[in-house]
Amino acid sequence: MPTIAANRTNWPTLGQVLTQAEHARFRAGESDAVRAVYREYGRLVYAVCRNQLGDPQLAEDAAQQTFLKAWRSAHTVDPGRDLAPWLATIARRTAIDVYRQEHRQASSDLDDVPAAHPALVQEPVAIERTYDAWQVRQALDELPADERQIIQLQHLEGLSQTAVAQRLGVPVGTVKSRSFRAHKKLAGRLGHLREGFD
């Protein structure tokens, strides 16, 4: 397997697209295809590992191990399945293994702790939230720059449409139409996240 530098300052940006050909090459076990998968899902895998472990260095190690395990079992992935949930599951399990290994070395008493102890396993909701946040960030990154800027000003800075128009030097009608288009696109891409709230 190719070595991937596990330096969190070099993690790839979100929003890159993994082609169907790259998915197929990855599932076929081609070693260079793991780089494309890493490019697309590296941040997600690191976030899951960091969320589980808390320690950046251990998270980097767990992320590296996650991609190695994924590469070795790539042939088992359903071709129609998105890799993100599959990788997030591998990352979570790997992080738990790393946690156990680290703490087993520090204390032999860890063997007496049940596998479901809260210190070893976080609530699955934390992983779901990490994945949901990743999906929202990716959907935002896919918006055109002018629409993304309006969403950020409205929702992250809390500005009204009038204040956004003043800040950008555009008519309020322009802000409203861009905001409408952006929200419509986000609703289409992220509608599945609302299912649990209805």
N, C-alpha and C positions, 0 to 999 in steps of 0.2 A: 504494500500500500504506500502511496506517496506520503511523505511527511508534510504535515501542515503546521506551520508555526502557530502555536497557541498563545499569541500575544494579543490581549484584549484590545490594544490600541489599533490593531490591524484587522479587527473583525469587519466583514463586508457590510455595506449599506443595504437597507431594505429596498424592495421594489424591483430588484432584478428578476428577470423572468427565466425560469428553467424550461428549456424547450422539451417537446415530447421525445425528440431524438436523444437528448441528454438523459431524460428519465429512463428510456429504454436501454441506453448504454450502461447506466448505473445498475439497473436491474439485471443486466447481463454480466455484471461483475467486472466491467472494464475499469481498471484502476484510475485512469485519468478522469473518468466521469465523476469520481468522488469530489474533485475540485469544484465542479459546477454545483453539486449538491451543497457543498460547504459554502460556496459563494451565496447561494440562495437562502440557506437555513442556518448559517453559522451563528447569527445573533440570537435566533430563537433558542437554539441548543445551549448556547452560553447562558442565556437568561434563565432557562429552566435549571441548569446546573448551579448557577449562582444563587438562585432562589432557594434551592434545596440545601446548599452547603454554606452559604454566607461568606466563604473565603474565596477571594479572586483566584489565587493560585490553584487551589483544589478544584475550583470550577473550570479552569482552563484544562487541567488534567482530565477531568471527567468529560469535558466536551471532546477532547482528542480521542478518548476511549470510546465515546459515543459514535463518532464517525467511523472508527475502526470496526466496531460491532455492526454498524449499519452496512458498511461495505461488505463485510463477511456474510451477512444474511440478506443482502439486497435481492437475491433471487426469490425470496419468500414474499415479497411485497406484491399485492394485487396491482396489476397495471393501471386500473382505473382509480386507484386510491391516491389521495394527496399524501405526499411524504411528510408534511409538517406534523400531524398528530402522531404518526408512527415514530418519527424522530424524537418528538417530545416525550413519548413513553419510554423509549430507549434511554434518553437523557436522564429522566427521572430515576429509572432503575439503576443506571450507572452511577448517578450521584449518591444514591442510597448505598450502593456497594462501596464507593469510595469513602463515604462517611463511616461505614462500619469498619472498613479496613484501617482507616486512620485511628479510629477510637479503640480498635482491638489492639493495635500496637501500643497505645497509651495506657490501656487498662485491660487486664484479662477479665474484669468483672462484666464487661459488655456482653459476654456470652450468656449471662444470667438475665439480661434485659429482653423482654419479648420483642419480636420483630415488629409488632404494631405500636410500640412505644412512641409517644409524640416526639421524643428527641430524635428518633430515626426517620419517622415518616411524617411529612407535613400533610395537611388536608389537601385532597385532590382539587379543591376549589382554587387553591393558590396557583396550581398549574394551569387550570382553565382560565384564570384571570390573566396570567402571563401570555397565554396563547391568544386570548381575546384582544389584549392590548397590542400584541404583535400584528394581528389582523387589522385593527383600526389604523395603526401606524402605516401599514402597507397600503391600505385603501387611501389614506391621505396622501401618501407619496405618489400615488397613481393619478391624482387629480392634476389638471392643468395648473400651472403656477399661480395664475391670477385668482382662480377659485380656491386653491389651497390657502393662499394668503388671507382671503376673506374669512374662511373658516377658522383659521388660527387667531385672527384678530377678534372675531366674535366669541369663540369658545375658550380660547386660552387666555386672552387678555380681558375678556368680558366687555368688549366695546359694543355699543349699539350700532345699528346700520348707519345712522347719521354720523356718528363718530368715526366709523370706518371710512365713510365717504370723505369726510374732512381730512383724515390722515392720508388717504391715498390720492386725494385731489380729483375724485371722480364724482359724477352725479349719484345721488342716493338710488335712483332707478337702476343704475349699473350694478351697484352693490347688491340690490335686491335680486336682480336677475341672476347674477353670478352665484349668490348664496342659494337661490332656489335650485339652480342646476347642480351645484356641488352637493347639496343635501339629497337631491334625488339620486345622484350617482352613489353616494355613500349608503343610502337606504337600500339600493339595489345590491350593493356588494356586501353589506353588513346586516341585512334583514334577518338572517338566521340567528344573530346574537340577541334579538328581541324575543325570541320564542320563549325563553324562560321567564320573561317579565309580563307576558300577556295573561 
